[in-house]
Amino acid sequence: MKEFEGKVALVTGGGSGIGRATALAFAREGAQVVIGNRNVERGEKTVSIIREAGGTASFQRTDVLVAAEVEALVEHAVKTCGRLDVAFNNAGIEGDVKPTLIDQTEANFDTVMNVNVKGVWLSMKYEIPQMLKTGGGAIVNCSSVAGVIGVPGIGIYSASKHAVIGLTKAAALEFSEQGIRVNAVNPAVIDTEMVDRLADGMNVKKDDLATFHPIGRLGRVEEVAEAVLWLCSDKASFVTGHSMMVDGGFTAR
Ligand SMILES: NC(=O)c1ccc[n+]([C@@H]2O[C@H](COP(=O)([O-])OP(=O)(O)OC[C@H]3O[C@@H](n4cnc5c(N)ncnc54)[C@H](O)[C@@H]3O)[C@@H](O)[C@H]2O)c1
């Protein structure tokens, strides 16, 4: 029996990077996967990869900024799969890289906070009532190492990821007695398009960012996916309100 057989897993931002790898991993472990993504082509591509591998998946275009679209995504999951058991609220953006906070714009502040913080809040707002109907569930929100330490140049992103941990802890406390566990993952530098953009913005080579990690290389999307799956699985039945570093030792220094 596969770990997520009979379960329905929702992944926001599942059209690329960490979200796609996690959607693929849920499908490999037997879940019916529902993908929400702002970009249609990419979301549909993840679905086709899963189906080609023999898994079950569907896509609904979703901008996590828009309450009605997040609500519709959860409704889509219930309509197509009958229930919602686990969710990975992963959609996020890095925003602008600037020398310091005083160089950042109000527009970038609003965009980053809205996608990364409001998007995670809206996702939980619609996922949790659905999970309550079937006796519980598990949620993982995507924070970052930048959610526990300050990162110069992306201070607004860093603040948004600290807020994701705050939302995670509050939700964990509010719903622990009702069978919903809520945790976060805190990846360090994982080899995705986001990191390509960040490296460009910081004017460094992507591989040079590996020096942040005592393990000595960039992280792989599959390594984050495995942490998310474990946190969502029954193996983590006594783990809630936690934010798990997936950082190659970055924050152990
Ligand atoms: N890559 C890293 O090093 C790293 C490190 C720590 C945390 N993270 C976090 O991991 C998550 C995934 O990042 P990634 O590296 O895979 O980046 P990515 O840019 O490859 O993927 C992000 C995905 O989210 C989608 N998305 C963006 N805004 C959206 C919105 N408003 N509504 C719906 N979908 C939206 C994008 O279309 C994209 O498919 C993000 O929350 C990011 O902050 C990444």
PDBQT file of the ligand as one rigid body, heavy atoms in Angstrom, charges set to zero:
ROOT
HETATM    1  N1  LIG A 301      14.139  27.675  -4.735  1.00  0.00    +0.000 N 
HETATM    2  C1  LIG A 301      14.564  27.999  -3.536  1.00  0.00    +0.000 C 
HETATM    3  O1  LIG A 301      15.764  28.082  -3.273  1.00  0.00    +0.000 OA
HETATM    4  C2  LIG A 301      13.578  28.263  -2.431  1.00  0.00    +0.000 A 
HETATM    5  C3  LIG A 301      14.080  28.388  -1.129  1.00  0.00    +0.000 A 
HETATM    6  C4  LIG A 301      13.193  28.616  -0.089  1.00  0.00    +0.000 A 
HETATM    7  C5  LIG A 301      11.848  28.704  -0.332  1.00  0.00    +0.000 A 
HETATM    8  N2  LIG A 301      11.395  28.594  -1.623  1.00  0.00    +0.000 N 
HETATM    9  C6  LIG A 301       9.967  28.697  -1.813  1.00  0.00    +0.000 C 
HETATM   10  O2  LIG A 301       9.503  27.578  -2.522  1.00  0.00    +0.000 OA
HETATM   11  C7  LIG A 301       8.318  27.908  -3.239  1.00  0.00    +0.000 C 
HETATM   12  C8  LIG A 301       8.467  27.434  -4.678  1.00  0.00    +0.000 C 
HETATM   13  O3  LIG A 301       9.550  28.119  -5.248  1.00  0.00    +0.000 OA
HETATM   14  P1  LIG A 301      10.402  27.556  -6.481  1.00  0.00    +0.000 P 
HETATM   15  O4  LIG A 301      11.814  27.757  -6.157  1.00  0.00    +0.000 OA
HETATM   16  O5  LIG A 301       9.914  26.221  -6.880  1.00  0.00    +0.000 OA
HETATM   17  O6  LIG A 301      10.048  28.668  -7.557  1.00  0.00    +0.000 OA
HETATM   18  P2  LIG A 301       9.353  28.656  -8.983  1.00  0.00    +0.000 P 
HETATM   19  O7  LIG A 301       9.352  30.080  -9.410  1.00  0.00    +0.000 OA
HETATM   20  O8  LIG A 301       9.972  27.628  -9.854  1.00  0.00    +0.000 OA
HETATM   21  O9  LIG A 301       7.872  28.150  -8.658  1.00  0.00    +0.000 OA
HETATM   22  C9  LIG A 301       6.891  28.959  -8.115  1.00  0.00    +0.000 C 
HETATM   23  C10 LIG A 301       5.578  28.543  -8.721  1.00  0.00    +0.000 C 
HETATM   24  O10 LIG A 301       4.534  29.300  -8.103  1.00  0.00    +0.000 OA
HETATM   25  C11 LIG A 301       3.687  29.816  -9.110  1.00  0.00    +0.000 C 
HETATM   26  N3  LIG A 301       3.085  31.048  -8.632  1.00  0.00    +0.000 N 
HETATM   27  C12 LIG A 301       3.708  32.225  -8.393  1.00  0.00    +0.000 A 
HETATM   28  N4  LIG A 301       2.818  33.130  -7.985  1.00  0.00    +0.000 NA
HETATM   29  C13 LIG A 301       1.612  32.519  -7.974  1.00  0.00    +0.000 A 
HETATM   30  C14 LIG A 301       0.306  32.941  -7.647  1.00  0.00    +0.000 A 
HETATM   31  N5  LIG A 301       0.039  34.213  -7.289  1.00  0.00    +0.000 N 
HETATM   32  N6  LIG A 301      -0.707  32.049  -7.712  1.00  0.00    +0.000 NA
HETATM   33  C15 LIG A 301      -0.473  30.775  -8.114  1.00  0.00    +0.000 A 
HETATM   34  N7  LIG A 301       0.743  30.324  -8.460  1.00  0.00    +0.000 NA
HETATM   35  C16 LIG A 301       1.783  31.192  -8.383  1.00  0.00    +0.000 A 
HETATM   36  C17 LIG A 301       4.568  30.023 -10.323  1.00  0.00    +0.000 C 
HETATM   37  O11 LIG A 301       3.809  30.039 -11.529  1.00  0.00    +0.000 OA
HETATM   38  C18 LIG A 301       5.496  28.835 -10.212  1.00  0.00    +0.000 C 
HETATM   39  O12 LIG A 301       4.957  27.700 -10.878  1.00  0.00    +0.000 OA
HETATM   40  C19 LIG A 301       8.134  29.410  -3.083  1.00  0.00    +0.000 C 
HETATM   41  O13 LIG A 301       7.200  29.680  -2.055  1.00  0.00    +0.000 OA
HETATM   42  C20 LIG A 301       9.519  29.873  -2.657  1.00  0.00    +0.000 C 
HETATM   43  O14 LIG A 301       9.491  31.082  -1.928  1.00  0.00    +0.000 OA
HETATM   44  C21 LIG A 301      12.220  28.372  -2.673  1.00  0.00    +0.000 A 
ENDROOT
TORSDOF 0
